Amino acid sequence: MFRLTGVTKAFDENVVLEDFDLAVAPGRTTVLIGLSGCGKSTVIRLMLAMIAPDSGIVTFDGTPVSGETAPALRQRMGYVIQGGGLFPHLTARGNVSLMARHLGWPAERITARIAELADLTHFPRDGLDRYPAELSGGQRQRVALMRALVLDPEVLLLDEPFGALDPIIRFQLTGDLREIFRTLAKTVVMVTHDLGEAAFFADHAVLLHRVGIVQQGTVAELVNSPADSFVETFVSAQRTLLDSLAAQA
């Protein structure tokens, strides 16, 4: 669905990706993992043409992603950021329907689609006319997911969607989100720094470090057959943290 070929991207003197290659298979969930600053979010932004590569090419379903093609291609993509990114002056209904209204959908079609998405995401109907400040963190993230899904995109791009949530809401939302992924069978690209989240969602995990990919495959392959010392350290550090927290509980 996406292919990045020979992509290099730097911000000032900081090279984030160098000669980077990645293929995202359709109908599967690909999870990008790694330490902060390793380029995970940069990959998502390149896919959306929010930024352009310094060299190399990004394609979506065979079409080069660029400033010229982005407006049409983005209607085939849904995007969810950490914290939801909702417009505070719009109600939940207004946020979800924004693009549909921009594209001139009839009111009846918009109403029906919002009702369908509210059921899918387990969002209360009586919350649709509330503003983001009147919603919980989990509810705001569900609204952001509905907004991303309103045009029935072929692919969902999620950048640390659980990062701003407290543990209980995060636990509830992760279960619901995996159910949604399985129900819709869409292509999903998700960014996280959490190996547990990657294991929960990923059909294909991609571990980034120092401007490129150090290992990709299933999470079990990363855990059981680390490609190098960094992969082993990354896995061990997260295991140690989880074991330590469990011992303190």
C-alpha positions as CSV (number, residue, x, y, z in Angstrom):
1,M,0.0,0.0,0.0
2,F,2.9,2.3,0.9
3,R,6.4,2.0,-0.4
4,L,9.4,4.2,0.7
5,T,12.4,3.8,-1.5
6,G,15.8,5.3,-0.9
7,V,14.3,8.0,1.3
8,T,16.6,10.4,3.2
9,K,15.2,13.1,5.4
10,A,17.1,15.6,7.6
11,F,16.1,18.5,9.7
12,D,18.8,21.1,9.7
13,E,21.9,19.0,10.4
14,N,20.0,16.1,12.0
15,V,19.7,13.2,9.6
16,V,16.6,11.3,10.7
17,L,16.3,8.8,7.8
18,E,19.0,7.8,5.4
19,D,18.5,5.6,2.3
20,F,15.4,4.2,4.0
21,D,13.3,1.5,2.4
22,L,10.0,0.2,3.7
23,A,7.1,-1.6,2.1
24,V,3.7,-1.7,3.9
25,A,1.5,-4.6,2.9
26,P,-2.3,-4.0,2.3
27,G,-4.8,-5.3,4.8
28,R,-2.3,-5.7,7.6
29,T,-1.3,-3.7,10.7
30,T,2.3,-2.5,10.5
31,V,3.7,-1.0,13.7
32,L,6.7,1.3,13.7
33,I,8.6,1.1,17.1
34,G,11.8,2.5,18.5
35,L,13.2,5.1,20.8
36,S,12.2,8.8,20.7
37,G,13.7,10.6,17.8
38,C,14.4,7.5,15.7
39,G,12.1,8.7,12.8
40,K,8.9,6.9,13.5
41,S,6.7,9.9,13.2
42,T,8.7,11.2,10.3
43,V,7.8,8.1,8.3
44,I,4.1,8.8,9.0
45,R,4.4,12.5,8.0
46,L,6.2,11.4,4.7
47,M,3.3,9.1,3.9
48,L,0.9,11.9,4.3
49,A,3.0,14.4,2.4
50,M,3.1,16.7,5.4
51,I,6.8,16.8,4.7
52,A,8.8,15.9,1.6
53,P,11.8,13.6,1.4
54,D,15.2,15.2,0.7
55,S,15.8,12.3,-1.7
56,G,14.1,9.1,-2.6
57,I,10.4,8.4,-3.3
58,V,7.2,7.7,-1.4
59,T,4.3,6.0,-3.1
60,F,0.8,5.1,-2.1
61,D,-0.9,2.4,-4.1
62,G,1.6,3.0,-6.8
63,T,1.1,6.8,-7.0
64,P,4.0,9.1,-6.0
65,V,3.1,11.0,-2.8
66,S,3.8,14.7,-3.3
67,G,2.3,18.2,-2.7
68,E,0.4,17.9,-5.9
69,T,-1.1,14.4,-5.3
70,A,-1.6,14.8,-1.6
71,P,-5.1,16.4,-1.6
72,A,-6.6,13.5,-3.5
73,L,-4.6,10.8,-1.8
74,R,-5.4,12.1,1.7
75,Q,-9.1,11.4,1.1
76,R,-8.1,7.7,1.0
77,M,-6.2,8.0,4.3
78,G,-7.3,8.4,7.9
79,Y,-4.9,10.1,10.4
80,V,-5.0,10.0,14.2
81,I,-2.5,11.9,16.3
82,Q,-1.6,11.7,20.0
83,G,-4.3,13.6,22.0
84,G,-6.7,13.5,19.1
85,G,-6.0,16.9,17.6
86,L,-9.7,17.9,17.7
87,F,-10.9,21.5,16.9
88,P,-12.0,22.9,20.3
89,H,-14.7,25.2,18.8
90,L,-16.4,22.3,17.1
91,T,-18.6,19.6,18.8
92,A,-17.7,16.0,18.5
93,R,-20.3,15.8,15.6
94,G,-18.7,18.8,14.0
95,N,-15.2,17.4,14.2
96,V,-16.3,14.0,12.8
97,S,-18.3,15.5,9.9
98,L,-15.7,18.2,8.9
99,M,-14.4,16.5,5.7
100,A,-17.7,15.1,4.7
101,R,-19.2,18.6,4.9
102,H,-16.3,20.0,3.0
103,L,-16.9,17.5,0.2
104,G,-20.6,18.3,0.1
105,W,-22.1,15.1,1.4
106,P,-25.9,15.4,2.0
107,A,-26.9,15.9,5.6
108,E,-28.7,12.5,5.7
109,R,-25.6,10.7,4.6
110,I,-23.5,12.4,7.2
111,T,-26.0,11.7,10.0
112,A,-26.1,8.0,9.0
113,R,-22.3,7.7,8.8
114,I,-21.8,9.4,12.2
115,A,-24.3,7.0,13.8
116,E,-22.5,4.0,12.2
117,L,-19.1,5.2,13.5
118,A,-20.4,6.0,17.0
119,D,-21.6,2.4,17.2
120,L,-18.3,1.0,15.8
121,T,-16.2,3.0,18.2
122,H,-18.5,2.6,21.3
123,F,-18.9,6.4,21.5
124,P,-22.1,7.5,23.3
125,R,-24.7,9.1,21.0
126,D,-25.4,11.8,23.7
127,G,-21.8,12.9,23.5
128,L,-21.9,13.9,19.9
129,D,-23.1,17.4,20.6
130,R,-20.5,18.0,23.3
131,Y,-17.3,20.0,22.8
132,P,-13.9,18.3,23.2
133,A,-13.3,20.1,26.6
134,E,-16.5,18.3,27.8
135,L,-15.2,14.8,26.9
136,S,-12.8,12.5,28.6
137,G,-9.4,11.7,27.0
138,G,-10.7,8.3,25.8
139,Q,-13.8,9.9,24.3
140,R,-11.7,12.5,22.5
141,Q,-9.6,9.8,21.0
142,R,-12.7,7.9,19.8
143,V,-13.9,11.1,18.2
144,A,-10.5,11.5,16.5
145,L,-10.8,7.9,15.2
146,M,-14.3,8.5,13.9
147,R,-13.1,11.6,12.1
148,A,-10.3,9.5,10.5
149,L,-12.8,6.9,9.4
150,V,-15.6,9.1,8.2
151,L,-14.6,8.9,4.5
152,D,-14.1,5.1,4.8
153,P,-10.3,5.4,3.9
154,E,-8.3,2.5,2.7
155,V,-5.5,3.1,5.2
156,L,-5.3,4.4,8.8
157,L,-2.2,6.1,10.1
158,L,-1.9,6.4,13.9
159,D,0.9,8.3,15.6
160,E,1.2,7.4,19.3
161,P,-2.7,7.2,19.6
162,F,-2.5,6.2,23.3
163,G,0.4,8.3,24.5
164,A,-1.8,11.0,26.3
165,L,-4.2,8.6,28.0
166,D,-4.2,7.2,31.5
167,P,-3.6,3.5,31.9
168,I,-7.2,2.4,32.5
169,I,-8.6,4.3,29.5
170,R,-5.6,3.2,27.4
171,F,-6.3,-0.5,28.3
172,Q,-10.0,-0.1,27.3
173,L,-9.2,1.7,24.1
174,T,-6.5,-0.7,22.9
175,G,-9.0,-3.6,23.1
176,D,-11.7,-1.7,21.2
177,L,-9.2,-0.5,18.6
178,R,-7.9,-4.0,17.8
179,E,-11.5,-5.1,17.4
180,I,-12.1,-2.2,15.0
181,F,-9.0,-3.1,13.0
182,R,-10.2,-6.7,12.7
183,T,-13.7,-5.7,11.8
184,L,-12.7,-3.2,9.0
185,A,-9.7,-5.2,7.7
186,K,-8.0,-2.0,6.6
187,T,-4.3,-1.3,6.1
188,V,-3.0,0.2,9.3
189,V,0.3,1.9,10.1
190,M,0.8,2.7,13.8
191,V,3.7,4.4,15.7
192,T,4.5,3.5,19.2
193,H,7.6,3.2,21.5
194,D,5.9,0.4,23.5
195,L,6.8,-3.2,22.6
196,G,3.7,-4.5,24.4
197,E,1.5,-2.3,22.2
198,A,3.3,-3.6,19.1
199,A,2.8,-7.2,20.2
200,F,-0.9,-6.5,20.7
201,F,-1.5,-4.9,17.3
202,A,1.2,-5.8,14.8
203,D,1.1,-8.2,12.0
204,H,4.4,-6.7,11.0
205,A,6.7,-4.8,13.4
206,V,9.5,-2.5,12.2
207,L,12.1,-1.4,14.7
208,L,13.9,1.8,13.8
209,H,17.3,3.1,15.1
210,R,19.9,5.5,13.8
211,V,18.4,6.6,10.5
212,G,17.1,3.2,9.4
213,I,15.5,-0.2,10.2
214,V,17.5,-2.6,12.4
215,Q,14.9,-5.4,12.2
216,Q,11.5,-6.1,11.0
217,G,9.1,-9.1,11.2
218,T,6.8,-10.4,13.9
219,V,7.3,-9.2,17.4
220,A,8.1,-12.8,18.4
221,E,11.0,-12.7,15.9
222,L,12.3,-9.5,17.4
223,V,12.1,-11.0,20.9
224,N,13.3,-14.5,20.2
225,S,15.8,-13.8,17.4
226,P,17.2,-10.3,17.8
227,A,19.3,-9.1,14.8
228,D,21.9,-7.3,16.8
229,S,22.8,-5.9,20.2
230,F,20.5,-2.9,20.0
231,V,17.4,-5.1,19.3
232,E,18.4,-7.3,22.2
233,T,18.8,-4.3,24.5
234,F,15.6,-2.7,23.4
235,V,13.6,-5.9,24.1
236,S,15.4,-6.5,27.4
237,A,14.9,-3.0,28.6
238,Q,11.1,-3.2,28.1
239,R,10.9,-6.6,29.7
240,T,13.0,-5.4,32.7
241,L,10.7,-2.4,33.2
242,L,7.5,-4.6,33.0
243,D,9.0,-7.1,35.4
244,S,10.0,-4.3,37.8
245,L,6.6,-2.8,37.8
246,A,5.0,-6.2,38.3
247,A,7.2,-6.8,41.3
248,Q,6.2,-3.5,42.9
249,A,2.5,-4.1,42.4
